[in-house]
Amino acid sequence: MDTKRINSFEHLKLAQRFNVKLLSGFNPLDTLLDGGLQEGEVSEWGMPWGQGLRDLVLPFLSCAQRQHGYWILWVSGHDRVTINPWAWHARSIDLETIRFVSSQDPLYDLRQLFLSDFFRVIVLDQIPHLKEEDCQHLARHARTYGLTILILRPHRLTHEQGNIWTRLRANCFQDLAREKITIEILKGRAPKTLTFSPNEFALFRGEPWVF
C-alpha cells in the first residue's frame, strides 16, 4: 500500500472536522457571505487604508471569541501604524484572547503559530510581499488546523491579480461623498455587491463609525 499517497491526503480528513462558519451578526453581510466565513479557509480582502474599513472585520473576531472561545492573532505589516488595544476593547474585542504582533514576514517570524490550532483566527494586515507560495502554505495550514485566515490588502483587488489559494476574495471601499460602504464579492461566492451606510453599521455595532 502506498502510505505516502495516503498521508498526502491527511489534511483532507482533518478538514472534515471543521464545519463552523464565523458570523458577524450584521445580517446583510452574513447573507452576502452565504452564512459567514468558513473555517479552514483563507480569504483576501481589498481594504484601502484610512477609511475605517477594518472595523468591518471586528464583528467576526468578536463572534469567534464570544461564541466559540477562539484566540485571535492580528499581525500588522505596517511599520508606521500602532494599534491601540483599548480602542478595540471598546468595539467588543476581548483583550484576554487576542494578541497583536508586528511582522513583515510572519510565515518566517511566526512559523510555529501557523502549525497549530492555538490561534484559530489569524488576520494578516498589510503584509508586504506576500507571495503566491506563501498563500499556498497558508491555505494548507488553514485546512489542516481549521484556521480562519484573513489577508487584508491596502488596495482594491482585481480579477487580473488573482489568487488561486484564497477561497474568498472581496473588495471593501467607501464613497465618502455619498456616505456609502460597498462590499463586492470577486471570488468564492456568487458575484454580489452589498451597499450600506456607515450609520447602518454603526447602529448595528452600537457605536459611532470611525473614519
Residue pairs with C-beta under 8 A, 6 or more apart in sequence:
10 144
11 140
11 143
11 144
12 143
14 143
14 144
14 145
14 146
15 40
15 143
15 144
15 146
17 146
18 39
18 40
18 146
19 39
20 39
20 68
20 146
21 35
21 36
21 37
21 38
21 39
22 36
22 37
22 39
22 60
22 63
22 64
22 68
22 121
22 148
23 30
23 35
23 36
23 60
23 63
23 67
24 30
24 36
24 56
24 59
24 60
24 63
25 59
25 62
25 63
25 204
26 59
26 201
26 204
28 194
28 196
29 56
29 59
29 183
29 194
30 36
32 183
32 185
32 189
32 192
32 194
33 168
33 189
34 189
34 190
36 60
37 43
37 60
37 148
37 150
37 168
38 148
38 167
39 120
39 146
39 147
39 148
40 142
40 143
40 146
40 147
40 148
41 139
41 142
41 143
41 148
41 149
41 166
41 167
41 168
42 135
42 138
42 139
42 142
42 149
42 150
42 151
42 165
42 166
42 167
42 168
43 148
43 149
43 150
43 151
43 166
43 167
43 168
43 169
43 170
43 188
44 150
44 151
44 153
44 157
44 163
44 166
44 168
44 169
44 170
45 57
45 150
45 151
45 152
45 153
45 157
45 169
45 170
45 171
45 172
46 153
46 155
46 156
46 157
46 169
46 170
46 171
46 172
46 173
47 53
47 54
47 56
47 152
47 153
47 154
47 172
48 154
48 155
48 156
48 173
49 78
49 126
49 154
50 211
51 173
51 174
51 176
51 211
52 174
52 198
52 209
52 210
52 211
53 172
53 173
53 174
53 181
54 125
54 152
55 91
55 201
55 205
55 209
55 210
56 172
56 181
56 183
56 201
57 123
57 150
57 152
58 88
58 91
58 92
58 93
59 92
59 204
59 205
60 121
60 148
60 150
61 72
61 93
61 98
61 121
61 123
62 91
62 92
62 93
62 94
64 70
64 72
64 120
64 121
64 148
65 72
65 93
65 94
65 97
65 98
66 92
66 94
68 120
69 97
70 97
70 119
70 120
70 121
71 97
71 98
71 99
71 118
71 119
71 120
71 121
72 93
72 97
72 98
72 99
72 119
72 120
72 121
72 122
72 123
73 98
73 99
73 101
73 110
73 113
73 119
73 121
73 122
73 123
74 83
74 98
74 99
74 100
74 101
74 122
74 123
74 125
75 101
75 102
75 103
75 106
75 110
75 122
75 123
75 124
75 125
75 127
76 83
76 100
76 101
76 102
76 103
76 125
76 126
77 102
77 103
77 104
77 106
77 124
77 125
77 126
77 127
77 128
78 125
78 126
78 154
79 102
79 104
81 126
83 100
85 95
85 98
85 100
86 95
88 95
88 98
89 95
90 207
91 205
91 207
92 205
99 119
101 110
103 109
103 110
103 127
104 127
104 128
104 129
105 127
105 129
106 114
106 124
106 127
107 114
107 134
107 137
107 138
113 119
113 122
114 122
114 137
114 138
114 141
114 145
114 147
115 141
115 145
116 145
117 145
117 146
117 147
119 147
120 146
120 147
120 148
121 147
121 148
121 149
121 150
122 147
122 148
122 149
122 150
123 149
123 150
123 152
124 130
124 138
124 149
124 150
124 151
124 152
125 152
126 152
126 153
126 154
127 151
130 151
132 163
132 164
132 165
135 151
135 163
135 165
135 166
136 165
138 149
138 151
138 165
139 165
139 166
139 167
141 147
141 149
142 148
142 149
151 166
156 171
156 173
157 169
157 170
157 171
157 186
159 186
162 187
163 169
166 187
166 188
167 187
167 188
168 185
168 187
168 188
168 189
169 185
169 186
169 187
169 188
170 183
170 184
170 185
170 186
170 188
171 182
171 183
171 184
171 186
172 181
172 182
172 183
172 184
173 181
173 182
173 184
174 180
174 181
174 182
174 198
175 181
175 182
179 197
179 198
179 199
180 195
180 196
180 197
181 195
181 196
181 197
181 198
181 201
182 193
182 194
182 195
183 193
183 194
183 195
184 192
184 193
184 194
185 191
185 192
185 193
198 209
199 209
201 209
202 208
202 209
